[in-house]
Structure formats: C-alpha cells, structure tokens
C-alpha cells in the first residue's frame, strides 16, 4: 500500500471556496487515476470527481459548474477546487488513486469539509 498525503478541508460558509489536494507518497512513476469520493454518516460513499493521467476528467452532476478537478502529473498530485459550496457538500472527502488501470484503489484517511453559517 502506498500512503496518500491529503491536505485541505476545514470549515467554510455557504458560497465559500475550499481546495483539497492528494498525492501518493514515495517514488511513484505514474498514476492512472486519482479522485475523490465523499460520505456523510448513514449514507453510501459517493463519487465526486476523477482525473485520469491522459488528461480527461469526470465530475458528478451535483458538483458540475462548481468544482474543478485537476492534476499535476509531474508531482502526481490531484487538486479539487470547490467553489460556491453548499451545506449539502459537507462530508468527509476521501481521496483515492488507481496506480494502473484496474488496480485496487488506494484510499486516503479522509478529510472533513464543513459548510455552515
């Protein structure tokens, strides 16, 4: 297992912005896919966004137009810029990576995002 280094999170008011970052630690040549899921207590973990090494990205409809996912392939780091945050975006955000296509996902510890006034 490769530990993931996550940063960001915290508390913000509705309409505010916040960014998360995620990177596998150690010497990793290339990462096929990186992204985030989020989860609130009592609910299933849901996909938020994915970025692939070829440059394509996917954002769930619930965050399209508000969140941007990007990555720096040289640093193998993914970034999630969250804008116009809503109370329903509050959750624990889990970063994951797939080192190669079809490889088991490696999960981060999770970062809490709170959106409240």
C-alpha distances in whole Angstrom, upper triangle without the diagonal:
4,6,9,13,15,19,22,24,27,30,32,36,36,37,35,32,28,25,21,19,15,13,10,10,11,13,12,15,15,14,16,16,15,17,18,19,21,22,25,26,27,26,24,21,23,22,23,22,20,20,20,20,23,25,25,25,25,26,27,31,31,30,31,34,32,29,27,24,23,21,21,20,21,19,16,17,18,21,23,26,28,32,35,32,34,34,32,29,28,25,21,20,16,14,12,11,11,11,13,16,15,11,10,10,7,9,11,13,16,19,23,25,29,32,35,39
4,6,10,13,16,20,21,25,28,30,34,34,35,32,29,26,22,19,16,12,10,6,7,8,10,9,12,13,11,14,14,13,15,16,18,20,22,25,26,28,27,24,21,22,21,22,21,19,18,18,18,21,22,23,23,24,25,26,30,30,28,30,32,30,26,25,21,21,18,18,17,17,15,13,14,15,18,20,24,26,29,32,30,32,32,31,28,27,24,20,18,15,13,11,9,11,10,13,16,16,12,11,10,7,9,10,12,15,18,21,24,27,30,34,37
4,7,10,13,17,18,21,25,27,31,32,32,30,27,23,20,16,14,10,9,6,6,8,11,11,15,15,13,16,15,13,15,15,17,19,20,23,24,26,25,23,20,21,20,21,20,19,19,19,19,23,23,24,23,24,24,26,29,29,27,29,31,29,25,24,21,20,18,18,17,18,15,13,13,14,17,19,22,24,27,30,28,30,30,29,25,24,21,18,16,13,11,10,10,12,12,16,18,19,15,14,12,8,8,7,9,12,14,18,21,24,27,31,34
4,6,10,13,15,18,22,24,27,28,29,26,23,19,16,13,10,7,5,4,6,9,12,11,15,14,12,15,13,11,12,12,14,16,18,21,23,25,24,22,18,19,18,18,17,16,16,17,17,21,21,21,20,21,21,23,26,25,23,25,27,25,21,20,17,17,15,15,15,16,13,11,10,11,13,15,18,20,24,27,25,27,27,26,22,21,19,15,13,10,8,8,8,11,12,15,18,18,16,14,11,8,7,5,8,10,12,16,18,21,24,28,31
4,7,11,13,16,20,22,25,27,27,24,21,17,14,11,8,6,5,6,6,10,13,13,16,16,14,17,15,12,13,13,15,17,19,21,23,26,25,23,20,21,19,18,18,17,17,18,18,22,21,22,21,22,22,23,27,26,23,25,26,24,20,19,17,16,14,14,15,16,12,11,9,11,12,14,17,19,22,25,23,26,26,25,22,21,19,15,13,11,9,10,11,15,15,18,21,22,19,18,15,11,10,7,9,10,11,14,16,20,23,26,29
4,7,9,12,16,18,22,23,23,20,17,14,11,7,6,4,7,9,10,14,16,16,19,18,16,18,16,12,12,11,13,14,16,18,21,24,22,21,18,18,17,16,15,15,16,18,19,22,21,22,19,20,19,21,24,23,20,22,23,21,17,17,14,15,14,15,16,17,13,12,10,10,10,11,14,15,19,22,20,22,22,22,18,17,15,12,10,9,7,10,12,15,16,20,22,22,20,19,15,13,10,7,8,8,8,11,13,16,19,22,25
4,7,10,13,15,19,20,21,18,15,11,8,6,5,7,9,12,13,16,19,19,21,20,18,20,18,14,14,13,15,15,17,19,21,25,24,23,19,20,19,17,16,17,17,20,21,24,22,23,20,21,20,22,24,23,20,22,23,20,16,16,14,15,14,15,17,18,15,14,11,11,10,10,12,13,17,19,18,20,21,21,17,16,15,13,11,11,10,13,15,19,20,23,25,26,24,22,19,16,14,10,11,10,8,10,11,15,17,20,23
4,7,10,12,15,17,17,14,11,7,6,4,6,9,12,15,16,20,22,22,24,23,21,22,20,16,14,13,15,14,16,18,20,24,23,22,19,19,18,16,16,17,18,21,22,25,23,23,20,21,19,20,23,21,18,20,20,17,14,15,14,15,15,17,19,20,17,17,13,12,10,9,10,11,14,16,14,17,17,18,15,14,13,12,10,12,11,15,17,21,22,26,27,28,26,25,21,19,16,13,13,10,7,9,9,12,14,17,19
4,7,9,13,14,15,12,10,7,7,6,9,11,15,18,19,23,25,25,27,25,23,24,21,17,15,13,14,12,14,15,17,21,20,20,17,17,17,15,16,18,19,23,24,27,25,24,21,21,19,19,21,19,16,19,20,16,14,15,15,17,18,19,22,23,20,20,16,14,12,10,11,10,13,15,12,14,14,15,12,10,10,9,8,11,12,16,18,22,24,27,28,29,27,25,22,20,16,13,12,9,6,6,5,8,10,13,16
4,7,10,13,14,12,11,8,10,10,13,15,18,21,22,26,29,28,31,29,27,28,25,21,19,16,16,14,15,15,17,21,21,21,19,19,20,17,19,21,23,26,28,31,28,28,25,24,21,22,23,20,18,21,21,18,16,18,18,20,21,23,26,27,24,23,20,18,15,14,13,12,14,15,12,14,13,15,12,10,10,10,11,14,15,19,22,26,28,31,32,32,31,28,25,23,19,16,15,12,8,6,5,6,9,11,13
4,7,10,12,9,10,9,11,12,16,18,22,25,26,30,32,32,34,32,30,31,27,24,21,18,18,15,16,15,17,21,21,22,20,20,21,18,20,23,25,28,30,33,30,29,26,25,22,22,23,20,18,21,21,17,16,19,20,22,24,26,29,30,27,26,23,21,18,15,14,12,13,13,11,12,11,13,11,9,11,12,13,16,18,22,25,28,31,34,34,34,33,31,28,26,22,19,18,15,11,8,6,5,6,7,9
4,7,8,6,7,7,11,13,17,20,23,26,28,32,34,33,35,33,31,31,28,24,21,19,19,17,18,17,19,22,22,23,22,21,21,18,20,23,25,28,30,32,30,29,25,24,21,21,22,18,16,19,19,15,15,17,19,21,23,26,29,30,28,27,23,21,18,15,13,11,11,10,8,9,10,12,11,9,12,14,15,18,20,23,26,30,32,35,35,36,35,33,29,28,24,22,21,17,14,11,8,6,5,6,8
4,6,5,8,10,14,16,20,23,27,30,31,35,37,36,38,36,33,34,30,27,24,21,21,18,19,18,20,23,23,24,23,22,23,20,22,25,27,31,33,35,31,30,27,26,22,22,22,18,17,19,18,15,16,19,21,23,26,28,32,33,31,30,26,24,20,18,15,12,11,9,8,8,8,12,11,11,14,16,17,21,22,26,29,32,35,37,38,38,37,36,32,31,27,25,24,20,17,14,11,8,5,5,5
4,5,9,11,14,17,21,24,27,30,33,36,38,37,38,36,33,33,30,26,23,20,20,18,18,17,20,23,22,23,22,21,21,18,20,24,26,29,32,33,30,29,25,24,20,19,19,15,14,17,16,12,14,17,20,23,26,28,31,33,31,30,27,24,20,17,15,11,10,7,5,5,6,10,9,10,14,17,17,21,22,26,29,32,35,37,37,37,37,35,31,31,27,25,25,21,18,15,12,9,6,6,6
4,7,10,13,17,20,23,27,30,32,36,38,36,37,35,32,32,29,26,23,20,21,19,20,20,23,25,24,25,23,22,21,18,19,23,24,28,31,32,28,27,24,22,19,19,18,15,13,15,13,10,12,15,18,21,24,27,30,32,30,29,26,23,19,16,13,10,7,4,5,6,9,12,11,12,16,18,18,22,23,26,29,32,34,36,36,37,37,35,32,31,28,26,26,22,19,17,13,12,9,10,10
4,7,11,14,17,21,24,28,30,33,35,34,35,33,30,31,27,24,21,19,20,18,20,20,23,25,24,25,23,22,21,18,19,22,23,27,29,30,27,26,23,22,19,19,19,16,14,16,14,11,12,14,17,19,22,24,28,29,27,27,23,21,17,14,11,8,6,5,6,8,11,13,11,12,15,17,17,20,21,24,27,30,32,35,35,36,35,34,30,29,26,24,24,20,17,15,12,11,8,10,10
4,7,10,14,17,21,24,26,30,31,30,31,29,27,27,24,21,18,16,18,17,19,19,23,25,24,24,22,20,19,16,16,19,20,24,26,27,24,23,20,20,17,18,18,16,13,14,13,9,9,11,14,16,18,20,24,26,23,23,19,17,13,11,7,5,4,6,6,10,12,14,11,12,15,16,15,18,18,21,24,27,29,31,32,33,32,31,28,26,24,21,22,18,15,14,11,11,10,12,13
4,7,10,14,17,21,23,26,28,27,28,26,24,25,22,18,16,14,16,15,17,18,21,24,23,23,20,19,18,15,15,17,18,22,24,26,23,22,19,19,16,18,19,16,13,15,15,11,10,11,12,14,16,18,22,23,21,20,17,14,11,8,6,5,7,9,8,11,13,14,11,11,13,13,12,15,15,18,21,24,26,29,29,30,30,28,25,23,21,18,18,15,12,11,9,10,10,13,15
4,7,10,14,17,19,23,24,23,25,23,20,22,19,15,13,12,14,14,17,19,22,25,23,23,19,18,17,13,13,15,15,19,20,22,20,20,17,17,15,17,19,17,14,15,15,12,9,9,10,11,13,15,18,19,17,17,13,10,7,5,4,6,8,12,11,14,16,16,13,13,14,13,11,13,12,16,18,21,23,25,26,27,27,26,22,20,18,16,16,14,11,12,10,12,13,16,18
4,7,10,14,16,19,21,20,22,20,18,19,16,12,11,9,12,12,15,17,20,23,22,21,17,17,15,12,12,13,14,17,18,21,19,19,16,16,15,17,19,17,14,16,17,14,11,11,9,11,11,13,16,18,15,14,10,8,6,5,7,8,12,15,13,16,17,17,13,13,13,12,9,10,9,12,14,18,19,22,23,25,23,22,19,17,14,12,13,11,9,10,10,13,14,18,20
4,7,11,13,16,18,16,18,17,15,16,14,10,10,10,13,14,17,20,23,25,24,22,19,18,16,14,12,13,12,15,16,19,17,18,15,16,16,18,21,20,17,18,19,17,13,12,10,10,9,11,13,14,11,10,7,6,4,6,9,11,15,18,17,20,21,20,17,17,16,14,11,11,8,11,12,16,17,20,21,23,21,20,17,15,13,11,13,11,10,13,13,16,18,22,24
4,7,9,13,15,13,16,14,12,14,12,8,8,9,12,14,17,20,22,25,23,22,18,18,15,14,13,12,12,14,14,18,17,17,15,17,17,19,22,21,19,20,21,19,15,14,11,11,9,11,12,13,10,9,6,5,7,9,12,14,18,21,20,22,23,22,18,18,17,14,11,9,6,8,9,12,13,17,19,20,18,17,14,12,10,8,11,10,10,14,15,18,21,24,27
4,6,9,11,10,12,11,10,12,11,9,10,12,15,17,20,23,25,28,26,24,20,20,18,17,15,13,13,14,13,17,16,18,17,18,19,21,25,24,22,23,24,22,19,17,13,12,10,10,10,11,8,6,4,6,9,12,15,18,21,25,23,26,27,26,22,22,20,17,14,12,9,9,8,11,11,15,17,19,17,16,13,11,11,9,12,13,14,17,18,22,24,28,31
4,7,8,7,10,10,9,12,12,10,12,14,16,19,21,24,26,28,27,25,21,21,19,19,17,15,14,15,14,18,18,20,19,20,21,23,27,27,24,26,27,26,22,20,16,15,12,12,12,12,9,7,8,10,13,15,19,21,25,28,26,29,29,28,25,24,22,19,16,13,10,9,8,10,9,13,16,17,14,14,12,9,10,9,12,14,15,19,21,24,27,31,33
4,7,8,11,12,12,15,15,13,16,17,20,21,24,27,28,31,29,27,24,25,23,22,21,19,18,18,17,21,21,23,22,24,25,27,30,30,28,29,30,28,25,23,20,18,15,14,14,13,10,9,10,13,15,18,21,24,27,30,29,31,32,31,27,27,24,21,18,16,13,13,11,14,12,16,19,20,17,17,15,12,12,11,13,16,17,21,23,26,29,32,35
4,6,10,12,12,16,17,16,18,20,23,25,27,30,32,34,33,31,27,28,26,26,24,21,20,20,18,22,22,25,24,26,28,30,33,33,31,32,33,32,28,26,22,20,17,16,14,13,11,10,12,15,18,21,24,27,30,34,32,35,35,35,31,30,28,25,22,19,17,15,14,15,13,16,20,21,18,18,17,14,15,15,17,19,21,24,26,30,33,36,39
4,6,9,11,15,16,16,19,22,24,27,29,33,34,37,35,32,29,29,27,27,24,22,20,19,16,20,21,23,24,26,28,30,34,34,32,33,34,33,29,26,23,20,17,15,13,11,10,10,12,16,19,22,25,28,32,35,34,37,37,36,33,33,30,27,24,22,18,17,14,15,12,15,18,20,17,18,17,15,17,17,20,22,23,27,29,33,35,38,41
4,6,7,11,13,13,16,19,22,25,28,31,33,35,33,30,27,27,24,24,21,19,17,15,13,16,18,20,21,23,25,27,31,32,29,30,31,30,26,24,20,18,14,13,11,10,9,8,11,14,17,20,24,26,30,33,32,35,36,35,31,31,29,26,23,20,16,14,11,12,8,11,15,17,14,15,15,13,16,16,19,21,23,26,28,32,34,37,40
4,7,10,13,14,18,21,24,27,30,33,35,37,35,32,29,28,25,25,22,19,16,14,11,14,16,19,20,23,25,28,31,32,30,30,31,31,27,24,21,18,14,13,9,9,9,8,12,15,18,21,24,28,31,34,34,36,38,36,33,33,31,28,25,22,19,16,13,12,9,11,14,17,15,17,16,16,18,19,22,24,25,29,30,34,36,39,42
4,7,9,11,15,18,21,24,27,31,33,35,32,29,26,25,22,22,19,15,13,11,8,11,13,15,16,19,22,24,28,29,27,27,28,28,24,21,18,15,12,11,7,9,9,7,10,12,16,19,22,25,28,32,31,34,35,33,30,31,29,26,23,20,16,14,11,10,7,8,11,14,13,15,14,14,17,18,21,22,24,27,28,32,34,37,40
4,6,7,11,14,17,21,24,27,30,31,29,26,22,21,18,18,15,12,10,8,7,10,12,13,14,16,18,21,25,26,24,24,26,25,21,19,15,13,10,11,8,10,10,7,9,10,14,16,20,22,26,29,28,31,32,30,27,28,25,23,19,17,13,11,7,6,4,6,9,12,10,12,11,11,13,15,18,19,21,24,25,29,31,34,37
4,7,10,14,17,20,23,27,29,30,28,24,21,20,17,17,14,10,9,6,5,8,10,11,12,14,17,19,23,24,22,22,24,24,21,18,15,13,11,12,10,13,13,10,12,11,15,17,20,23,26,29,28,30,32,29,26,27,25,23,20,17,14,11,8,6,5,5,6,9,9,11,11,12,14,16,20,20,22,25,26,29,31,35,38
4,7,10,13,17,20,23,26,27,24,21,18,16,13,13,10,7,6,4,6,9,10,10,9,11,13,16,19,20,19,19,21,21,17,15,12,11,10,12,11,14,14,10,11,9,12,14,17,19,22,25,25,26,28,26,22,24,22,20,16,14,11,8,6,5,7,7,8,10,10,11,9,11,12,14,18,17,19,22,22,26,27,31,34
4,7,10,14,17,21,23,25,22,19,16,15,12,11,9,6,5,7,8,12,11,11,10,11,12,14,18,19,17,17,20,19,15,13,10,9,8,11,11,14,12,9,8,7,9,10,14,16,20,23,21,23,25,23,20,21,19,17,13,11,7,6,4,6,8,10,11,13,12,12,9,9,10,11,15,14,15,18,19,22,24,28,31
4,7,10,14,17,20,22,19,17,13,11,8,8,5,4,6,9,11,14,13,12,9,9,10,11,15,15,13,14,17,16,12,11,8,9,10,13,13,17,15,12,10,7,9,8,12,13,17,20,18,20,21,19,16,17,15,14,10,8,6,6,7,9,12,14,14,15,14,14,10,11,10,10,13,12,13,16,16,19,21,24,28
4,7,10,14,17,18,16,14,10,9,6,6,6,7,9,12,15,18,16,15,12,11,10,11,14,13,12,14,16,15,11,11,9,11,12,16,17,20,17,15,12,9,10,8,11,12,15,18,16,17,18,16,13,14,11,10,6,5,4,6,9,12,15,17,17,17,16,15,11,11,9,9,12,9,10,12,12,16,17,21,24
4,7,11,14,15,12,10,6,5,4,5,7,9,12,15,18,20,19,17,14,12,11,10,13,12,12,14,17,16,13,14,12,15,16,19,20,23,21,18,16,13,13,11,14,13,17,18,16,16,17,14,11,12,10,8,6,5,7,8,11,13,17,19,18,17,17,15,12,12,10,10,12,9,11,12,12,15,17,20,24
4,7,10,12,10,9,6,5,7,7,10,12,16,19,22,24,22,20,17,15,13,11,14,12,12,15,18,15,13,15,14,17,19,22,23,26,24,21,18,15,15,12,14,13,16,17,14,14,13,11,9,9,6,5,4,6,9,11,14,17,20,22,22,21,21,18,15,15,12,11,12,8,9,9,9,12,14,17,21
4,7,8,6,6,4,6,9,10,13,16,19,22,25,27,26,24,21,18,16,14,16,14,14,18,20,18,16,19,18,21,22,25,27,29,27,24,22,19,18,16,18,16,18,19,16,15,13,11,10,9,5,5,7,8,11,13,17,19,23,25,24,23,22,20,17,16,13,13,12,9,10,10,10,12,14,17,20
4,6,6,8,7,9,12,13,16,19,23,25,29,31,29,27,24,21,19,16,18,15,16,19,22,19,18,21,21,24,25,28,30,33,30,27,25,22,21,18,19,17,19,19,15,14,12,10,9,8,5,6,9,11,15,17,21,23,26,28,28,27,26,23,20,20,16,16,14,11,12,10,10,11,13,15,18
4,6,8,9,12,15,16,20,22,26,28,31,34,33,31,27,24,22,20,21,18,20,23,26,23,22,25,24,27,29,32,33,35,33,30,28,25,24,22,23,21,23,23,19,17,14,13,13,11,8,9,12,13,17,19,23,25,28,30,30,28,27,24,22,21,18,17,15,13,14,12,13,13,15,17,20
4,7,9,12,16,17,21,23,27,30,33,35,34,32,28,25,23,20,21,19,21,24,27,25,24,27,26,29,31,34,35,38,35,32,30,27,27,24,26,23,25,25,21,19,16,14,15,14,11,12,15,16,19,21,24,26,29,31,30,28,28,25,22,22,19,20,18,16,17,15,16,16,18,19,23
4,7,9,12,14,18,20,24,26,30,32,31,28,25,22,20,17,18,16,18,21,24,22,21,24,23,27,28,31,32,35,33,30,28,25,24,22,23,21,23,23,20,18,16,13,13,13,10,11,13,14,17,18,22,24,27,29,27,26,25,23,20,21,18,18,18,15,16,15,16,16,18,19,23
4,6,10,12,16,18,21,23,27,29,28,25,22,19,18,15,17,15,17,20,23,22,20,22,22,25,26,29,30,33,31,28,26,23,23,20,23,21,23,23,20,19,18,14,14,14,11,12,12,12,15,16,19,20,24,25,24,22,22,19,17,18,15,17,16,14,16,16,17,18,19,22,25
4,7,10,13,14,18,20,23,26,25,22,19,17,15,13,15,14,15,18,21,20,18,19,18,21,22,25,26,29,27,24,22,19,19,17,19,18,21,22,19,18,17,14,13,13,10,9,9,9,12,12,15,17,21,22,21,20,19,17,14,15,12,13,13,11,13,14,14,16,18,21,25
4,6,10,12,16,18,22,23,22,20,16,13,12,9,12,11,12,14,18,17,15,17,16,19,20,24,25,28,26,23,21,18,18,15,17,16,19,19,17,16,16,13,11,12,10,11,9,10,12,12,15,17,20,22,20,19,19,17,15,16,14,15,16,13,14,15,15,17,18,21,24
4,6,8,12,14,18,20,18,16,13,10,8,7,10,10,10,12,16,15,13,14,13,16,17,21,21,25,23,20,18,15,15,13,15,14,17,18,16,17,17,14,12,14,12,12,10,9,10,10,13,14,18,19,18,17,18,16,13,15,13,14,16,14,15,16,15,18,18,22,25
4,7,11,14,17,19,17,15,11,8,6,5,9,8,7,9,13,11,9,10,9,13,15,19,20,23,22,19,17,13,12,10,12,11,13,15,13,14,15,13,10,12,11,11,9,10,10,11,13,15,19,20,19,19,20,18,15,16,14,15,16,13,14,14,13,16,16,20,23
4,7,10,14,15,13,11,7,5,4,6,10,10,8,9,12,12,8,8,7,10,12,15,17,20,19,16,14,10,10,8,11,11,14,16,15,17,18,16,13,15,14,14,11,11,10,10,12,13,16,18,17,17,18,18,14,15,14,15,17,15,15,16,15,18,19,22,25
4,7,10,12,10,8,6,5,7,9,13,14,12,12,15,15,11,10,7,9,10,13,14,17,17,14,12,9,10,9,12,14,17,19,19,20,22,20,17,19,17,16,13,12,10,9,9,10,13,14,13,14,15,15,12,14,13,14,17,16,17,19,18,21,22,26,29
4,7,9,7,6,4,7,9,12,15,17,14,14,16,16,12,10,7,7,7,10,10,14,14,11,10,8,9,10,13,15,18,21,20,23,25,23,19,21,20,19,15,14,11,11,10,10,12,13,13,15,15,16,14,15,15,16,19,18,19,21,20,24,24,28,31
4,5,6,5,6,9,12,15,18,20,18,17,19,19,16,14,10,9,9,11,10,13,14,11,11,10,12,13,16,19,21,24,24,26,28,26,23,25,24,22,18,17,14,12,10,9,10,10,10,13,14,15,14,15,16,18,21,20,21,24,24,27,28,32,35
4,5,7,9,12,15,18,22,23,21,20,22,22,19,16,12,10,8,9,7,11,12,9,11,10,13,15,18,21,24,27,27,29,31,29,26,28,26,25,21,19,16,14,11,10,10,10,10,14,14,16,15,16,18,19,23,22,23,26,26,30,31,34,37
4,6,9,12,16,19,22,24,22,20,22,23,20,17,14,12,11,12,10,13,15,13,14,13,16,17,20,22,25,28,28,31,33,31,28,30,29,27,24,22,19,17,14,13,13,12,12,15,17,19,18,19,21,22,26,26,26,29,29,32,33,36,39
4,7,10,13,17,19,21,19,17,18,19,16,13,11,9,8,10,9,13,14,12,13,12,13,15,17,19,21,24,25,28,30,28,25,27,27,26,22,21,18,17,15,15,15,15,14,18,19,21,19,20,21,22,25,24,25,27,26,29,30,33,36
4,7,10,14,16,18,16,15,16,17,15,12,10,9,10,13,12,16,17,15,15,13,14,14,16,18,20,23,24,26,28,26,23,26,25,25,21,20,17,16,15,15,16,15,14,17,18,20,18,20,21,22,25,24,24,26,25,28,28,32,35
4,7,10,13,15,13,11,13,14,12,9,7,8,10,13,13,17,17,15,14,11,12,11,13,15,17,20,20,22,24,22,20,22,21,21,18,17,15,14,14,14,16,16,15,17,18,19,17,19,19,20,23,21,21,23,22,25,25,28,31
4,7,9,12,10,9,12,13,11,9,8,10,13,16,17,20,20,18,16,13,13,12,14,14,16,19,18,20,22,20,17,20,19,19,16,16,14,14,14,15,17,17,16,17,19,19,17,19,18,19,22,20,20,22,21,23,23,27,29
4,6,8,7,6,9,10,8,8,8,11,14,18,19,22,22,19,17,14,13,10,12,12,13,15,15,16,18,16,14,17,17,17,14,15,14,15,16,17,20,20,19,20,21,21,18,20,19,19,21,19,19,20,18,20,20,23,26
4,5,6,6,10,11,9,11,11,14,17,21,22,26,25,22,20,16,16,13,14,13,14,15,15,15,17,14,12,15,15,16,14,15,15,16,17,18,22,22,20,21,22,22,19,20,19,20,22,19,19,19,17,19,19,22,25
4,5,5,9,10,10,12,13,17,20,24,25,29,28,25,23,20,18,15,15,14,14,14,14,14,16,13,13,16,17,19,17,18,19,19,21,22,25,26,24,24,26,25,23,24,23,23,25,22,21,21,19,20,19,22,24
4,6,9,9,9,12,14,18,21,24,26,29,28,26,23,20,18,14,14,12,12,12,11,11,12,10,9,13,14,16,15,17,18,19,21,23,26,27,26,26,27,26,23,24,22,22,23,20,19,18,16,17,15,18,21
4,6,5,6,9,11,14,18,21,23,26,25,23,20,17,15,11,11,8,9,10,9,10,13,11,9,12,13,15,13,15,16,18,20,22,25,26,25,25,26,25,22,23,21,21,22,19,18,17,14,16,14,17,20
4,5,6,8,10,14,17,21,23,26,25,23,21,17,15,12,11,10,10,11,12,13,16,14,12,16,17,19,16,18,18,20,21,23,25,26,25,26,27,27,24,25,23,23,25,22,21,20,18,19,18,21,23
4,6,8,11,14,18,21,23,26,26,24,22,18,16,13,11,10,9,9,11,13,16,15,14,17,19,21,19,21,20,22,23,25,28,29,27,29,30,30,27,27,26,25,27,24,22,22,19,20,18,20,22
4,7,10,13,17,20,23,26,25,23,20,17,14,10,8,6,5,6,8,10,13,13,11,14,16,18,16,18,18,21,22,25,27,28,28,29,30,29,26,26,24,23,24,21,19,18,15,16,14,17,19
4,7,10,14,17,19,22,21,20,17,13,10,7,5,4,6,8,9,11,14,14,11,13,15,16,13,15,15,17,19,21,23,25,25,26,26,26,22,22,20,20,21,18,16,16,14,16,15,18,20
4,7,10,13,16,19,18,17,14,11,8,6,5,7,8,11,12,15,18,17,14,17,17,18,15,16,14,16,17,19,21,23,23,24,25,25,21,21,20,19,21,19,17,18,16,18,18,21,23
4,7,11,13,16,15,13,11,7,6,5,6,9,11,15,15,17,20,19,15,17,17,17,13,14,12,13,14,16,18,19,19,21,21,21,18,18,17,17,19,17,16,18,16,19,19,23,25
4,7,10,12,12,11,9,6,5,7,8,11,14,17,18,21,23,22,19,21,20,20,16,16,13,14,14,15,17,18,19,21,21,22,19,18,18,17,20,19,18,20,19,22,22,26,28
4,6,9,8,7,5,4,6,9,11,14,17,21,21,24,26,25,21,23,22,21,17,16,13,13,12,14,14,16,17,20,19,20,17,17,17,16,19,19,18,21,20,24,24,28,31
4,5,5,6,5,6,8,12,14,17,20,24,24,27,29,28,25,26,25,23,20,19,15,15,14,15,15,17,18,21,21,22,19,18,19,18,21,21,20,23,23,26,27,31,33
4,5,5,7,8,11,14,17,20,23,27,27,30,32,31,27,28,27,25,21,20,16,15,13,14,12,14,16,19,18,20,18,17,19,19,22,22,22,25,25,29,30,34,36
4,6,8,11,13,17,19,23,25,29,29,32,34,33,30,30,29,27,24,22,18,18,15,16,14,16,19,22,21,22,20,19,21,20,23,24,24,27,27,31,32,36,38
4,5,9,11,15,17,21,24,27,27,30,32,31,27,28,27,24,21,19,16,16,14,15,14,16,19,22,20,21,19,17,18,17,20,20,20,24,24,28,29,33,35
4,7,10,14,16,20,23,26,26,29,30,29,26,26,24,22,19,17,13,12,10,12,10,13,15,18,16,17,15,14,15,15,18,18,19,22,23,27,28,32,34
4,7,10,13,16,19,23,22,25,27,26,22,23,21,19,16,14,11,11,10,13,12,15,17,20,18,18,16,14,14,13,16,16,16,19,19,23,25,28,31
4,7,10,13,16,20,19,22,24,23,19,20,19,17,13,12,9,10,9,12,13,16,17,19,18,18,15,14,13,12,15,14,14,17,17,21,22,26,28
4,6,10,13,16,16,19,21,20,17,18,17,16,12,12,10,12,12,15,17,19,20,22,21,21,18,16,15,14,16,14,13,16,15,18,19,23,25
4,6,10,13,12,15,17,17,13,14,14,14,10,11,10,12,14,17,19,21,21,23,22,22,18,17,16,14,16,14,12,14,12,15,16,19,22
4,6,10,10,14,16,16,13,14,15,15,13,14,13,16,17,20,22,24,25,26,26,25,22,21,19,17,19,16,14,15,12,15,15,18,20
4,7,7,10,13,13,9,11,13,14,12,14,14,17,19,22,24,26,27,28,28,27,23,22,20,18,19,16,14,13,10,12,11,15,17
4,5,9,12,13,10,13,15,17,15,18,18,21,23,26,28,30,30,31,31,30,27,26,24,22,23,19,17,16,12,13,11,14,16
4,6,10,11,10,12,15,17,17,20,20,23,26,29,31,33,33,33,34,33,29,29,26,24,25,21,18,17,13,13,10,12,13
4,7,8,6,8,11,14,14,17,18,21,24,27,30,32,31,32,32,31,27,26,24,22,22,18,15,14,10,9,7,9,11
4,5,5,7,11,14,14,18,20,23,26,29,32,33,33,33,33,32,28,28,25,23,23,19,17,14,11,9,6,8,10
4,5,6,9,13,14,18,20,23,27,29,32,34,34,34,34,32,28,28,24,23,22,18,16,13,10,8,5,6,9
4,5,8,12,13,16,19,21,25,27,30,32,31,31,31,29,26,26,23,22,21,17,16,13,10,9,8,10,13
4,6,9,10,13,15,18,21,24,27,29,29,28,28,27,23,23,20,19,18,14,13,11,8,8,7,10,13
4,7,9,12,15,18,22,25,28,30,30,30,29,27,23,23,19,17,16,13,11,8,5,5,5,8,12
4,6,9,13,16,19,22,25,28,27,27,26,24,20,19,16,14,13,10,8,6,5,7,9,12,15
4,6,10,13,17,20,23,25,25,25,24,21,17,16,13,11,9,6,5,4,6,9,11,14,18
4,7,10,13,17,19,22,22,22,21,19,15,14,10,9,9,5,5,6,7,10,13,16,20
4,6,10,13,16,19,19,19,17,15,11,10,7,6,7,4,6,9,11,14,17,20,24
4,7,11,13,16,17,17,15,14,10,8,6,5,8,7,8,12,13,16,19,22,26
4,7,10,12,13,13,12,10,6,5,4,6,9,10,12,15,16,20,22,26,29
4,6,9,10,11,9,9,6,5,7,9,12,13,15,19,20,23,26,29,33
4,5,7,7,6,6,5,7,9,12,16,16,19,22,23,27,29,32,36
4,7,9,6,8,8,8,11,14,17,19,21,24,26,29,32,35,38
4,6,5,9,9,11,14,17,21,22,24,27,28,32,34,38,41
4,6,9,10,13,16,18,22,23,25,28,29,32,34,38,41
4,7,8,12,15,18,21,22,25,28,29,32,34,38,41
4,6,9,12,16,19,20,23,26,28,31,33,37,40
4,6,10,13,16,18,21,24,26,29,31,35,38
4,6,10,13,14,17,20,22,25,28,31,35
4,7,10,12,15,18,20,24,27,30,34
4,7,8,11,15,17,20,23,27,30
4,5,8,12,14,18,21,24,28
4,7,10,13,16,20,23,26
4,7,10,13,16,19,23
4,6,10,13,16,19
4,6,10,13,16
4,7,10,13
4,6,10
4,7
4
